Amino acid sequence: MGAEYPRNEYVQAFERGLAVISSFDGSALTLSEVAQRVKMSPAAARRYLSTLTELGYFAHRNGRFAAQAKLLELSNPYFAANDSTLRAESALKELTRQLNETSTLTQLEGSEVVNVLAVTSKRELSIQVAPGRKLPAYCTAMGRAMLSLLSTDEVKAILKETHLERHTINTRIRREDIMEQIQLAADRGYALVEEEHTPGIRTMSIAFRLPQQQLAAISAPTPTARETRQEYIARVETPLKEAVASMN
């Protein structure tokens, strides 16, 4: 909380309402599931969900609450202030057309990456990516690519504040190993991660800075069963580099 905003101006009810919205990750949830995720009583969660449903942000059917398209209106101020983010949509569409794979734009928020945009391929077994979803930076290609543009001290500070846990048997959790992978991404110009966060998924990411100096990355996630690692690199690296170059 900045000095220009005294604590007595902080509206905790608004914070809790935003927490209720953020608890949804693409699937419909029951009242008890929402309450558990945001760590509030079912009675309190019900009041927030009832208000959000009345306003059209959620629908309530068969005992479950589901996000509605009206929620997209909440992102309008962000996109209006970030023309480059909108410009990235055409780059992602072209990348998806070339590769016939899902493509994404992510940004770094502290020790996490947030999916900002995604263009989904209609190809069989294509990866589904939910905009707004957050993932840890240390074990994802997007995160390592963006961290590779920071100084060593900045990366160490982020990793120090990060809870390093295994998401799969392949997840690297030793800080030395993660630093080595981040340096490797810096050396070769892209990060490549296989099954460290999600089993069966391989992702190449290239990071860059938006005009506002925000870190961003364009990625092309695919199933590991699609092809070998070398076949994937040979197929994806050049189109991915061209997509990033089109943002400059």
Wavefront OBJ file of the C-alpha trace (Angstrom):
o trace
v 0.000 0.000 0.000
v 1.586 3.271 -1.130
v 1.892 6.280 1.146
v -0.576 8.265 -0.962
v -3.280 5.679 -0.212
v -3.776 5.432 3.578
v -4.812 2.064 4.960
v -8.153 3.487 6.099
v -9.065 3.937 2.427
v -8.523 0.247 1.713
v -11.810 -1.544 0.959
v -11.376 -5.136 2.056
v -14.815 -6.138 0.778
v -13.737 -5.143 -2.736
v -10.544 -7.169 -2.358
v -12.573 -10.221 -1.320
v -14.930 -9.760 -4.253
v -11.968 -9.779 -6.631
v -10.676 -12.911 -4.900
v -14.001 -14.633 -5.601
v -13.732 -13.720 -9.298
v -10.100 -14.896 -9.457
v -10.969 -18.252 -7.888
v -12.512 -19.416 -11.161
v -10.101 -21.145 -13.542
v -12.358 -22.134 -16.411
v -14.677 -24.662 -14.791
v -17.992 -24.101 -13.008
v -17.691 -24.209 -9.215
v -20.034 -24.945 -6.336
v -20.505 -22.514 -3.475
v -18.410 -24.655 -1.152
v -15.583 -24.894 -3.701
v -15.439 -21.100 -4.052
v -15.532 -20.625 -0.279
v -12.684 -23.093 0.156
v -10.555 -21.481 -2.530
v -10.881 -17.947 -1.161
v -10.839 -19.070 2.481
v -14.114 -17.460 3.523
v -17.330 -18.794 5.017
v -19.965 -20.218 2.641
v -22.378 -17.517 3.823
v -19.956 -14.752 2.862
v -19.096 -16.415 -0.457
v -22.807 -16.730 -1.240
v -23.316 -12.979 -0.848
v -20.490 -12.167 -3.255
v -21.611 -14.765 -5.787
v -25.233 -13.623 -5.568
v -24.183 -10.039 -6.294
v -21.915 -11.040 -9.175
v -24.647 -13.258 -10.618
v -27.222 -10.479 -10.364
v -24.814 -8.171 -12.223
v -24.377 -10.729 -15.007
v -20.770 -11.733 -14.369
v -21.726 -15.291 -13.383
v -24.591 -17.685 -14.036
v -25.982 -20.139 -11.493
v -27.195 -23.482 -12.825
v -27.625 -26.864 -11.160
v -25.854 -25.736 -8.014
v -22.786 -24.422 -9.828
v -21.568 -20.945 -10.724
v -20.039 -20.349 -14.164
v -18.201 -17.306 -15.521
v -19.995 -15.286 -18.189
v -18.713 -13.218 -21.121
v -19.501 -9.997 -19.241
v -16.314 -10.603 -17.232
v -14.345 -9.671 -20.343
v -15.488 -6.081 -19.837
v -13.221 -5.908 -16.786
v -10.189 -6.288 -19.052
v -11.139 -3.384 -21.333
v -9.178 -0.717 -19.377
v -6.040 -2.863 -19.554
v -6.266 -3.490 -23.291
v -7.153 0.142 -23.978
v -3.938 1.187 -22.235
v -1.803 -1.448 -23.952
v -2.043 -1.137 -27.720
v 0.904 -3.486 -28.133
v -1.020 -6.237 -26.384
v -3.803 -5.925 -28.937
v -1.202 -5.828 -31.710
v 0.129 -9.136 -30.437
v -3.145 -10.819 -31.361
v -2.334 -10.611 -35.081
v 1.148 -12.012 -34.398
v -0.353 -14.938 -32.487
v -2.912 -15.625 -35.210
v -0.169 -15.774 -37.833
v 1.976 -18.005 -35.613
v -0.926 -20.388 -35.018
v -1.657 -20.415 -38.761
v 1.941 -21.350 -39.567
v 2.387 -23.981 -36.875
v -1.180 -25.190 -36.497
v -0.540 -25.013 -32.748
v -1.896 -22.871 -29.933
v 0.125 -19.689 -29.359
v 0.154 -17.452 -26.290
v 1.267 -14.083 -24.975
v 2.239 -13.969 -21.315
v 3.594 -11.314 -18.972
v 5.616 -11.520 -15.781
v 3.952 -10.589 -12.482
v 6.372 -11.030 -9.616
v 7.246 -14.730 -9.410
v 4.396 -15.760 -11.716
v 3.435 -15.462 -15.354
v -0.072 -14.529 -16.420
v -1.628 -15.614 -19.699
v -2.782 -12.430 -21.437
v -3.787 -13.674 -24.888
v -4.141 -17.065 -26.544
v -5.024 -18.183 -30.048
v -6.104 -21.815 -29.957
v -5.458 -24.216 -32.802
v -8.254 -26.481 -33.999
v -5.736 -29.261 -34.468
v -6.291 -32.511 -32.602
v -4.684 -32.514 -29.139
v -3.999 -28.763 -29.287
v -3.247 -27.129 -25.946
v -6.060 -25.157 -24.311
v -4.909 -21.989 -22.533
v -7.165 -19.855 -20.333
v -6.382 -16.095 -20.464
v -5.869 -14.722 -16.975
v -4.480 -17.956 -15.593
v -1.295 -17.631 -13.569
v 1.575 -20.100 -13.540
v 4.893 -20.173 -11.650
v 7.759 -18.577 -13.525
v 10.539 -20.879 -12.330
v 9.272 -24.055 -14.033
v 7.647 -22.731 -17.206
v 9.229 -21.764 -20.509
v 7.470 -18.384 -20.461
v 8.804 -17.620 -17.006
v 12.378 -18.670 -17.712
v 12.417 -16.756 -20.994
v 11.334 -13.541 -19.267
v 13.626 -14.083 -16.287
v 16.513 -14.424 -18.745
v 16.099 -10.726 -19.594
v 16.640 -9.685 -15.966
v 19.911 -9.274 -14.099
v 21.283 -12.161 -12.053
v 20.532 -10.295 -8.811
v 16.929 -9.669 -9.888
v 16.420 -13.330 -10.745
v 17.951 -14.485 -7.466
v 15.652 -12.126 -5.545
v 12.579 -13.534 -7.324
v 13.626 -17.145 -6.742
v 14.351 -16.406 -3.083
v 10.726 -15.351 -2.604
v 9.362 -18.287 -4.618
v 8.098 -21.499 -3.077
v 9.786 -24.111 -5.247
v 7.700 -27.262 -5.447
v 7.510 -30.269 -7.721
v 4.594 -30.219 -10.142
v 5.865 -33.292 -12.006
v 8.748 -35.708 -11.619
v 10.695 -33.492 -14.048
v 10.337 -30.205 -12.150
v 13.646 -28.607 -11.247
v 13.502 -27.203 -7.709
v 17.183 -26.532 -6.926
v 17.830 -22.819 -7.410
v 21.201 -23.574 -8.976
v 19.567 -25.773 -11.611
v 16.903 -23.167 -12.365
v 19.516 -20.411 -12.687
v 21.418 -22.637 -15.119
v 18.301 -23.080 -17.273
v 17.617 -19.339 -17.237
v 21.173 -18.655 -18.379
v 20.763 -21.271 -21.097
v 17.644 -19.427 -22.290
v 19.621 -16.179 -22.392
v 22.435 -17.823 -24.385
v 20.284 -19.433 -27.068
v 17.547 -16.803 -27.280
v 14.652 -19.016 -26.212
v 13.529 -21.163 -23.283
v 12.479 -24.758 -23.790
v 10.677 -26.634 -21.029
v 9.355 -30.175 -21.183
v 6.886 -31.568 -18.651
v 8.151 -29.545 -15.692
v 4.815 -27.941 -14.869
v 2.325 -30.114 -16.746
v 2.889 -33.719 -17.853
v 2.865 -34.230 -21.595
v 3.487 -30.605 -22.588
v 6.536 -29.110 -24.286
v 6.857 -25.333 -24.734
v 9.281 -22.980 -26.433
v 9.104 -19.307 -25.431
v 10.893 -16.167 -26.542
v 10.796 -13.089 -24.334
v 10.888 -9.409 -25.241
v 9.973 -6.041 -23.760
v 6.820 -4.154 -24.609
v 7.093 -0.389 -25.305
v 6.167 0.229 -21.656
v 9.213 -1.943 -20.762
v 6.991 -4.701 -19.396
v 8.380 -8.185 -19.879
v 6.379 -10.430 -22.207
v 6.833 -13.741 -23.981
v 5.300 -15.462 -26.985
v 5.068 -19.235 -26.756
v 3.972 -22.288 -28.698
v 2.977 -25.147 -26.363
v 2.492 -28.615 -27.857
v 1.979 -32.196 -26.671
v 5.291 -34.032 -26.256
v 3.750 -36.975 -28.123
v 3.475 -34.886 -31.294
v 7.145 -35.188 -32.274
v 10.672 -35.448 -30.939
v 12.340 -32.523 -29.211
v 14.617 -31.812 -32.178
v 11.716 -31.985 -34.631
v 9.783 -29.526 -32.468
v 12.703 -27.082 -32.256
v 13.310 -27.247 -36.008
v 9.628 -26.604 -36.719
v 8.907 -23.902 -34.142
v 12.039 -21.795 -33.579
v 12.011 -19.671 -36.761
v 8.245 -18.881 -36.830
v 8.404 -18.035 -33.116
v 11.330 -15.647 -33.663
v 9.434 -14.014 -36.538
v 6.368 -13.521 -34.351
v 8.447 -11.763 -31.695
v 10.232 -9.654 -34.320
v 6.855 -8.471 -35.615
v 6.187 -6.924 -32.202
v 9.146 -4.531 -32.537
l 1 2 3 4 5 6 7 8 9 10 11 12 13 14 15 16 17 18 19 20 21 22 23 24 25 26 27 28 29 30 31 32 33 34 35 36 37 38 39 40 41 42 43 44 45 46 47 48 49 50 51 52 53 54 55 56 57 58 59 60 61 62 63 64 65 66 67 68 69 70 71 72 73 74 75 76 77 78 79 80 81 82 83 84 85 86 87 88 89 90 91 92 93 94 95 96 97 98 99 100 101 102 103 104 105 106 107 108 109 110 111 112 113 114 115 116 117 118 119 120 121 122 123 124 125 126 127 128 129 130 131 132 133 134 135 136 137 138 139 140 141 142 143 144 145 146 147 148 149 150 151 152 153 154 155 156 157 158 159 160 161 162 163 164 165 166 167 168 169 170 171 172 173 174 175 176 177 178 179 180 181 182 183 184 185 186 187 188 189 190 191 192 193 194 195 196 197 198 199 200 201 202 203 204 205 206 207 208 209 210 211 212 213 214 215 216 217 218 219 220 221 222 223 224 225 226 227 228 229 230 231 232 233 234 235 236 237 238 239 240 241 242 243 244 245 246 247 248
